[in-house]
Amino acid sequence: MKIAILSDTHGLLRPAVLEYLKTADAVFHGGDINKPEIVERLRQYAPLYIVRGNNDRGAWAEAIPHDLTVTLDGVTFAMVHNKKELPADLAGVDVVVFGHSHKYVQEKTGNVLWLNPGSCGPRRFHQEITMMMAELTDGQLRVEKISLPHEVK
């Protein structure tokens, strides 16, 4: 199973991101979507697991959960936009997917893999534009960092 992991699109789905979505069996979005059209476009590619970010406001965003737990192929993912808002008890969680900082993170602490795909929306400051592609096979997750070009074509 291929999982596209992105966050902080802030109203922009880059063409390069769409190319990766075409190969995905599932899409995770860590919040700060900013526009309902983005949600609808993401749903066209694969099952979508999405959480609401601090910039997702209005009636359209109310249906998006603040946090979400999903199990795929025996791996349990907890999702939240700001990792400071995670529940204290992560028992049973294998992977945490979050966003908010726009900074790429892939680190294992204890038995939990922490993933922040960074931001693949509008470029902020001089930060890299990134997302993740993950391969989930027999309960094992292999994550690849995807660096995207800065220009929008």
C-alpha positions in Angstrom: 0.0 0.0 0.0 1.4 3.4 -1.0 0.4 6.4 1.3 0.9 10.0 0.2 1.5 12.1 3.4 1.1 15.8 3.1 0.3 18.8 5.3 0.0 22.6 5.2 -1.1 22.9 1.6 -2.7 26.3 2.5 -4.9 26.3 -0.6 -2.3 25.1 -3.1 -2.0 21.7 -4.7 1.1 21.8 -6.8 1.2 19.8 -10.0 4.2 17.7 -8.6 2.1 16.7 -5.6 -0.8 15.6 -7.9 1.7 13.3 -9.7 2.5 11.5 -6.5 -1.2 11.3 -5.5 -1.9 9.4 -8.7 0.2 6.5 -7.3 -1.3 6.6 -3.8 -3.6 4.0 -2.3 -4.4 6.3 0.6 -3.8 10.0 1.3 -3.0 11.5 4.8 -3.3 15.3 5.2 -2.1 16.8 8.4 -4.2 20.0 8.3 -4.1 23.6 7.2 -5.9 22.8 4.0 -7.5 26.3 3.8 -10.0 25.6 1.0 -12.8 23.0 0.7 -11.9 22.5 -3.0 -8.6 21.0 -1.9 -10.4 18.4 0.2 -12.6 17.5 -2.8 -9.6 17.2 -5.1 -7.7 15.0 -2.7 -10.7 12.7 -2.4 -10.5 12.0 -6.1 -7.2 10.1 -5.8 -7.6 7.7 -2.9 -9.3 7.3 0.5 -8.5 10.5 2.4 -7.6 10.7 6.1 -7.5 14.3 7.1 -7.4 16.5 10.2 -8.3 20.1 10.7 -5.5 22.7 11.1 -5.5 26.0 12.9 -6.2 27.8 9.6 -9.1 25.6 8.6 -12.1 27.7 9.6 -15.7 28.0 8.5 -18.6 25.7 8.0 -16.7 23.5 5.5 -14.0 22.8 8.1 -16.3 21.8 10.9 -16.8 18.3 9.4 -13.1 17.6 9.5 -11.9 16.1 12.7 -9.4 17.7 15.0 -7.6 14.4 15.5 -8.0 11.0 13.9 -6.8 7.4 14.6 -6.7 4.9 11.7 -5.3 1.4 11.4 -4.1 0.3 8.0 -2.4 -3.1 7.4 -2.0 -3.6 11.2 -0.3 -0.2 11.7 -2.1 2.4 13.9 -1.7 6.0 12.9 -2.6 9.0 15.1 -3.1 12.2 13.2 -3.3 15.8 14.6 -2.2 19.1 13.1 -0.2 20.4 16.1 1.6 17.6 17.9 1.2 19.6 21.2 -2.5 18.8 21.0 -2.0 15.0 21.0 -3.6 13.0 23.7 -1.1 12.1 26.5 -1.7 8.4 26.1 -0.4 7.1 22.8 -0.9 3.4 23.8 -1.3 1.3 20.7 -0.1 4.0 18.3 2.7 3.1 16.0 2.9 6.3 13.9 2.0 9.9 14.6 1.4 12.2 11.6 1.3 15.9 12.2 2.0 19.2 10.5 1.9 22.9 11.6 5.6 23.7 11.8 6.2 23.4 8.1 9.4 21.5 9.0 10.1 17.9 7.9 10.4 15.4 10.7 11.0 11.6 10.5 12.2 10.3 13.8 11.5 7.3 16.0 11.1 7.8 19.8 10.6 4.6 21.7 8.1 2.5 19.6 6.5 5.5 17.9 7.5 6.9 14.5 6.9 10.7 14.3 6.2 12.0 10.8 5.7 15.6 9.8 5.8 15.8 6.0 6.6 19.6 6.1 4.7 21.9 3.8 3.9 21.4 0.1 1.8 24.5 -0.2 3.1 28.1 -0.7 6.7 28.5 0.2 7.4 30.3 3.5 10.6 32.0 4.2 13.4 29.8 2.8 11.9 26.5 3.9 12.1 23.4 1.8 8.8 22.3 0.1 8.3 18.7 1.1 5.9 15.8 1.4 6.2 12.0 2.1 5.5 8.8 0.2 5.3 5.8 2.4 5.1 2.1 1.5 3.2 -0.1 3.9 3.9 -3.8 3.5 3.1 -6.6 5.9 2.8 -4.1 8.8 6.2 -2.4 8.0 6.3 1.2 7.0 9.1 2.6 4.8 9.0 6.4 4.4 10.6 8.5 1.6 11.1 12.2 1.8 9.9 14.0 -1.3 11.5 17.5 -2.0 9.5 19.5 -4.5 10.6 22.4 -6.8 9.8 25.9 -5.5 8.2 27.2 -8.7 4.6 26.6 -9.4 3.9 25.8 -13.1 
